[in-house]
């Protein structure tokens, strides 16, 4: 693999991890708000 291909793969993996982590954080935050309701 060339240097450019490795950079593209790393960028894609990073973006997927970022989307996954922010998505799970939002779901977790929403769950906390739901449980905190009186």
PDB file of N, H, CA, C and O in Angstrom:
ATOM      1  N   UNK A   1       0.849  -1.197   0.000  1.00  0.00           N
ATOM      2  CA  UNK A   1       0.000   0.000   0.000  1.00  0.00           C
ATOM      3  C   UNK A   1       0.887   1.251   0.000  1.00  0.00           C
ATOM      4  O   UNK A   1       1.958   1.272   0.606  1.00  0.00           O
ATOM      5  N   UNK A   2       0.422   2.268  -0.681  1.00  0.00           N
ATOM      6  H   UNK A   2      -0.448   2.251  -1.174  1.00  0.00           H
ATOM      7  CA  UNK A   2       1.168   3.530  -0.706  1.00  0.00           C
ATOM      8  C   UNK A   2       0.824   4.379   0.520  1.00  0.00           C
ATOM      9  O   UNK A   2      -0.124   4.089   1.250  1.00  0.00           O
ATOM     10  N   UNK A   3       1.605   5.417   0.726  1.00  0.00           N
ATOM     11  H   UNK A   3       2.376   5.652   0.134  1.00  0.00           H
ATOM     12  CA  UNK A   3       1.393   6.310   1.865  1.00  0.00           C
ATOM     13  C   UNK A   3       0.010   6.965   1.810  1.00  0.00           C
ATOM     14  O   UNK A   3      -0.654   7.113   2.835  1.00  0.00           O
ATOM     15  N   UNK A   4      -0.416   7.353   0.608  1.00  0.00           N
ATOM     16  H   UNK A   4       0.124   7.233  -0.225  1.00  0.00           H
ATOM     17  CA  UNK A   4      -1.719   8.002   0.448  1.00  0.00           C
ATOM     18  C   UNK A   4      -2.847   7.037   0.807  1.00  0.00           C
ATOM     19  O   UNK A   4      -3.813   7.423   1.466  1.00  0.00           O
ATOM     20  N   UNK A   5      -2.726   5.788   0.376  1.00  0.00           N
ATOM     21  H   UNK A   5      -1.942   5.473  -0.159  1.00  0.00           H
ATOM     22  CA  UNK A   5      -3.760   4.793   0.683  1.00  0.00           C
ATOM     23  C   UNK A   5      -3.863   4.559   2.185  1.00  0.00           C
ATOM     24  O   UNK A   5      -4.963   4.452   2.727  1.00  0.00           O
ATOM     25  N   UNK A   6      -2.713   4.480   2.860  1.00  0.00           N
ATOM     26  H   UNK A   6      -1.819   4.567   2.420  1.00  0.00           H
ATOM     27  CA  UNK A   6      -2.723   4.290   4.311  1.00  0.00           C
ATOM     28  C   UNK A   6      -3.401   5.476   4.992  1.00  0.00           C
ATOM     29  O   UNK A   6      -4.182   5.291   5.925  1.00  0.00           O
ATOM     30  N   UNK A   7      -3.110   6.681   4.537  1.00  0.00           N
ATOM     31  H   UNK A   7      -2.476   6.831   3.779  1.00  0.00           H
ATOM     32  CA  UNK A   7      -3.745   7.878   5.107  1.00  0.00           C
ATOM     33  C   UNK A   7      -5.260   7.838   4.908  1.00  0.00           C
ATOM     34  O   UNK A   7      -6.015   8.181   5.818  1.00  0.00           O
ATOM     35  N   UNK A   8      -5.700   7.424   3.735  1.00  0.00           N
ATOM     36  H   UNK A   8      -5.087   7.146   2.996  1.00  0.00           H
ATOM     37  CA  UNK A   8      -7.137   7.349   3.466  1.00  0.00           C
ATOM     38  C   UNK A   8      -7.814   6.321   4.368  1.00  0.00           C
ATOM     39  O   UNK A   8      -8.900   6.571   4.890  1.00  0.00           O
ATOM     40  N   UNK A   9      -7.176   5.167   4.553  1.00  0.00           N
ATOM     41  H   UNK A   9      -6.294   4.963   4.128  1.00  0.00           H
ATOM     42  CA  UNK A   9      -7.737   4.125   5.416  1.00  0.00           C
ATOM     43  C   UNK A   9      -7.830   4.627   6.863  1.00  0.00           C
ATOM     44  O   UNK A   9      -8.851   4.444   7.526  1.00  0.00           O
ATOM     45  N   UNK A  10      -6.758   5.258   7.342  1.00  0.00           N
ATOM     46  H   UNK A  10      -5.929   5.407   6.804  1.00  0.00           H
ATOM     47  CA  UNK A  10      -6.760   5.773   8.713  1.00  0.00           C
ATOM     48  C   UNK A  10      -7.820   6.856   8.887  1.00  0.00           C
ATOM     49  O   UNK A  10      -8.488   6.905   9.919  1.00  0.00           O
ATOM     50  N   UNK A  11      -7.980   7.719   7.893  1.00  0.00           N
ATOM     51  H   UNK A  11      -7.437   7.679   7.054  1.00  0.00           H
ATOM     52  CA  UNK A  11      -8.987   8.780   7.964  1.00  0.00           C
ATOM     53  C   UNK A  11     -10.391   8.182   8.002  1.00  0.00           C
ATOM     54  O   UNK A  11     -11.247   8.652   8.750  1.00  0.00           O
ATOM     55  N   UNK A  12     -10.627   7.145   7.198  1.00  0.00           N
ATOM     56  H   UNK A  12      -9.931   6.762   6.590  1.00  0.00           H
ATOM     57  CA  UNK A  12     -11.939   6.496   7.180  1.00  0.00           C
ATOM     58  C   UNK A  12     -12.250   5.836   8.522  1.00  0.00           C
ATOM     59  O   UNK A  12     -13.352   5.979   9.052  1.00  0.00           O
ATOM     60  N   UNK A  13     -11.264   5.107   9.070  1.00  0.00           N
ATOM     61  H   UNK A  13     -10.369   4.990   8.640  1.00  0.00           H
ATOM     62  CA  UNK A  13     -11.452   4.449  10.369  1.00  0.00           C
ATOM     63  C   UNK A  13     -11.692   5.500  11.461  1.00  0.00           C
ATOM     64  O   UNK A  13     -12.566   5.332  12.311  1.00  0.00           O
ATOM     65  N   UNK A  14     -10.912   6.576  11.428  1.00  0.00           N
ATOM     66  H   UNK A  14     -10.202   6.712  10.738  1.00  0.00           H
ATOM     67  CA  UNK A  14     -11.077   7.638  12.420  1.00  0.00           C
ATOM     68  C   UNK A  14     -12.464   8.253  12.354  1.00  0.00           C
ATOM     69  O   UNK A  14     -13.082   8.512  13.387  1.00  0.00           O
ATOM     70  N   UNK A  15     -12.955   8.487  11.143  1.00  0.00           N
ATOM     71  H   UNK A  15     -12.453   8.277  10.305  1.00  0.00           H
ATOM     72  CA  UNK A  15     -14.281   9.075  10.983  1.00  0.00           C
ATOM     73  C   UNK A  15     -15.363   8.132  11.495  1.00  0.00           C
ATOM     74  O   UNK A  15     -16.305   8.569  12.157  1.00  0.00           O
ATOM     75  N   UNK A  16     -15.234   6.833  11.190  1.00  0.00           N
ATOM     76  H   UNK A  16     -14.470   6.478  10.651  1.00  0.00           H
ATOM     77  CA  UNK A  16     -16.213   5.858  11.678  1.00  0.00           C
ATOM     78  C   UNK A  16     -16.205   5.788  13.201  1.00  0.00           C
ATOM     79  O   UNK A  16     -17.264   5.755  13.828  1.00  0.00           O
ATOM     80  N   UNK A  17     -15.018   5.766  13.796  1.00  0.00           N
ATOM     81  H   UNK A  17     -14.157   5.793  13.286  1.00  0.00           H
ATOM     82  CA  UNK A  17     -14.926   5.728  15.259  1.00  0.00           C
ATOM     83  C   UNK A  17     -15.518   6.993  15.868  1.00  0.00           C
ATOM     84  O   UNK A  17     -16.196   6.934  16.894  1.00  0.00           O
ATOM     85  N   UNK A  18     -15.260   8.144  15.233  1.00  0.00           N
ATOM     86  H   UNK A  18     -14.709   8.192  14.399  1.00  0.00           H
ATOM     87  CA  UNK A  18     -15.797   9.410  15.732  1.00  0.00           C
ATOM     88  C   UNK A  18     -17.322   9.405  15.676  1.00  0.00           C
ATOM     89  O   UNK A  18     -17.980   9.806  16.636  1.00  0.00           O
ATOM     90  N   UNK A  19     -17.885   8.953  14.558  1.00  0.00           N
ATOM     91  H   UNK A  19     -17.350   8.627  13.778  1.00  0.00           H
ATOM     92  CA  UNK A  19     -19.346   8.892  14.426  1.00  0.00           C
ATOM     93  C   UNK A  19     -19.940   7.920  15.441  1.00  0.00           C
ATOM     94  O   UNK A  19     -20.974   8.201  16.046  1.00  0.00           O
ATOM     95  N   UNK A  20     -19.273   6.762  15.628  1.00  0.00           N
ATOM     96  H   UNK A  20     -18.433   6.533  15.136  1.00  0.00           H
ATOM     97  CA  UNK A  20     -19.778   5.758  16.561  1.00  0.00           C
ATOM     98  C   UNK A  20     -19.739   6.280  17.990  1.00  0.00           C
ATOM     99  O   UNK A  20     -20.701   6.114  18.741  1.00  0.00           O
ATOM    100  N   UNK A  21     -18.617   6.917  18.374  1.00  0.00           N
ATOM    101  H   UNK A  21     -17.836   7.052  17.764  1.00  0.00           H
ATOM    102  CA  UNK A  21     -18.469   7.399  19.745  1.00  0.00           C
ATOM    103  C   UNK A  21     -19.456   8.534  20.037  1.00  0.00           C
ATOM    104  O   UNK A  21     -20.045   8.568  21.118  1.00  0.00           O
ATOM    105  N   UNK A  22     -19.644   9.456  19.099  1.00  0.00           N
ATOM    106  H   UNK A  22     -19.165   9.428  18.221  1.00  0.00           H
ATOM    107  CA  UNK A  22     -20.576  10.550  19.344  1.00  0.00           C
ATOM    108  C   UNK A  22     -22.017  10.034  19.347  1.00  0.00           C
ATOM    109  O   UNK A  22     -22.852  10.521  20.109  1.00  0.00           O
ATOM    110  N   UNK A  23     -22.305   9.052  18.498  1.00  0.00           N
ATOM    111  H   UNK A  23     -21.627   8.656  17.879  1.00  0.00           H
ATOM    112  CA  UNK A  23     -23.651   8.485  18.465  1.00  0.00           C
ATOM    113  C   UNK A  23     -23.999   7.767  19.761  1.00  0.00           C
ATOM    114  O   UNK A  23     -25.108   7.912  20.275  1.00  0.00           O
ATOM    115  N   UNK A  24     -23.049   6.986  20.296  1.00  0.00           N
ATOM    116  H   UNK A  24     -22.148   6.868  19.879  1.00  0.00           H
ATOM    117  CA  UNK A  24     -23.319   6.269  21.537  1.00  0.00           C
ATOM    118  C   UNK A  24     -23.392   7.251  22.701  1.00  0.00           C
ATOM    119  O   UNK A  24     -24.166   7.048  23.637  1.00  0.00           O
ATOM    120  N   UNK A  25     -22.589   8.316  22.648  1.00  0.00           N
ATOM    121  H   UNK A  25     -21.961   8.481  21.888  1.00  0.00           H
ATOM    122  CA  UNK A  25     -22.638   9.328  23.707  1.00  0.00           C
ATOM    123  C   UNK A  25     -23.998  10.013  23.727  1.00  0.00           C
ATOM    124  O   UNK A  25     -24.563  10.233  24.799  1.00  0.00           O
ATOM    125  N   UNK A  26     -24.533  10.352  22.551  1.00  0.00           N
ATOM    126  H   UNK A  26     -24.075  10.173  21.680  1.00  0.00           H
ATOM    127  CA  UNK A  26     -25.842  10.998  22.481  1.00  0.00           C
ATOM    128  C   UNK A  26     -26.930  10.063  22.999  1.00  0.00           C
ATOM    129  O   UNK A  26     -27.836  10.503  23.706  1.00  0.00           O
ATOM    130  N   UNK A  27     -26.851   8.785  22.656  1.00  0.00           N
ATOM    131  H   UNK A  27     -26.115   8.428  22.081  1.00  0.00           H
ATOM    132  CA  UNK A  27     -27.838   7.819  23.126  1.00  0.00           C
ATOM    133  C   UNK A  27     -27.738   7.667  24.647  1.00  0.00           C
ATOM    134  O   UNK A  27     -28.752   7.585  25.339  1.00  0.00           O
ATOM    135  N   UNK A  28     -26.504   7.630  25.155  1.00  0.00           N
ATOM    136  H   UNK A  28     -25.680   7.697  24.592  1.00  0.00           H
ATOM    137  CA  UNK A  28     -26.288   7.496  26.598  1.00  0.00           C
ATOM    138  C   UNK A  28     -26.798   8.733  27.329  1.00  0.00           C
ATOM    139  O   UNK A  28     -27.421   8.625  28.385  1.00  0.00           O
ATOM    140  N   UNK A  29     -26.533   9.902  26.765  1.00  0.00           N
ATOM    141  H   UNK A  29     -26.027   9.990  25.907  1.00  0.00           H
ATOM    142  CA  UNK A  29     -26.983  11.163  27.362  1.00  0.00           C
ATOM    143  C   UNK A  29     -28.514  11.218  27.375  1.00  0.00           C
ATOM    144  O   UNK A  29     -29.116  11.631  28.365  1.00  0.00           O
ATOM    145  N   UNK A  30     -29.132  10.804  26.278  1.00  0.00           N
ATOM    146  H   UNK A  30     -28.643  10.468  25.473  1.00  0.00           H
ATOM    147  CA  UNK A  30     -30.590  10.791  26.207  1.00  0.00           C
ATOM    148  C   UNK A  30     -31.185   9.840  27.232  1.00  0.00           C
ATOM    149  O   UNK A  30     -32.222  10.142  27.822  1.00  0.00           O
ATOM    150  N   UNK A  31     -30.551   8.700  27.454  1.00  0.00           N
ATOM    151  H   UNK A  31     -29.708   8.455  26.974  1.00  0.00           H
ATOM    152  CA  UNK A  31     -31.011   7.721  28.424  1.00  0.00           C
ATOM    153  C   UNK A  31     -30.931   8.314  29.837  1.00  0.00           C
ATOM    154  O   UNK A  31     -31.834   8.123  30.651  1.00  0.00           O
ATOM    155  N   UNK A  32     -29.835   9.038  30.116  1.00  0.00           N
ATOM    156  H   UNK A  32     -29.101   9.194  29.455  1.00  0.00           H
ATOM    157  CA  UNK A  32     -29.684   9.670  31.428  1.00  0.00           C
ATOM    158  C   UNK A  32     -30.775  10.705  31.654  1.00  0.00           C
ATOM    159  O   UNK A  32     -31.355  10.769  32.738  1.00  0.00           O
ATOM    160  N   UNK A  33     -31.059  11.515  30.639  1.00  0.00           N
ATOM    161  H   UNK A  33     -30.589  11.463  29.759  1.00  0.00           H
ATOM    162  CA  UNK A  33     -32.111  12.521  30.771  1.00  0.00           C
ATOM    163  C   UNK A  33     -33.462  11.844  30.998  1.00  0.00           C
ATOM    164  O   UNK A  33     -34.293  12.336  31.761  1.00  0.00           O
ATOM    165  N   UNK A  34     -33.668  10.722  30.334  1.00  0.00           N
ATOM    166  H   UNK A  34     -32.992  10.322  29.715  1.00  0.00           H
ATOM    167  CA  UNK A  34     -34.932  10.002  30.481  1.00  0.00           C
ATOM    168  C   UNK A  34     -35.088   9.474  31.912  1.00  0.00           C
ATOM    169  O   UNK A  34     -36.167   9.565  32.497  1.00  0.00           O
ATOM    170  N   UNK A  35     -34.013   8.927  32.466  1.00  0.00           N
ATOM    171  H   UNK A  35     -33.136   8.853  31.991  1.00  0.00           H
ATOM    172  CA  UNK A  35     -34.085   8.373  33.816  1.00  0.00           C
ATOM    173  C   UNK A  35     -34.168   9.464  34.878  1.00  0.00           C
ATOM    174  O   UNK A  35     -34.682   9.223  35.971  1.00  0.00           O
ATOM    175  N   UNK A  36     -33.666  10.664  34.570  1.00  0.00           N
ATOM    176  H   UNK A  36     -33.248  10.860  33.682  1.00  0.00           H
ATOM    177  CA  UNK A  36     -33.681  11.737  35.556  1.00  0.00           C
ATOM    178  C   UNK A  36     -35.036  12.423  35.651  1.00  0.00           C
ATOM    179  O   UNK A  36     -35.268  13.192  36.583  1.00  0.00           O
ATOM    180  N   UNK A  37     -35.930  12.163  34.713  1.00  0.00           N
ATOM    181  H   UNK A  37     -35.742  11.538  33.955  1.00  0.00           H
ATOM    182  CA  UNK A  37     -37.252  12.802  34.764  1.00  0.00           C
ATOM    183  C   UNK A  37     -38.003  12.342  36.014  1.00  0.00           C
ATOM    184  O   UNK A  37     -37.984  11.156  36.344  1.00  0.00           O
ATOM    185  N   UNK A  38     -38.655  13.257  36.703  1.00  0.00           N
ATOM    186  H   UNK A  38     -38.671  14.220  36.435  1.00  0.00           H
ATOM    187  CA  UNK A  38     -39.424  12.881  37.895  1.00  0.00           C
ATOM    188  C   UNK A  38     -40.685  12.093  37.560  1.00  0.00           C
ATOM    189  O   UNK A  38     -41.431  11.709  38.461  1.00  0.00           O
TER     190      UNK A  38
END
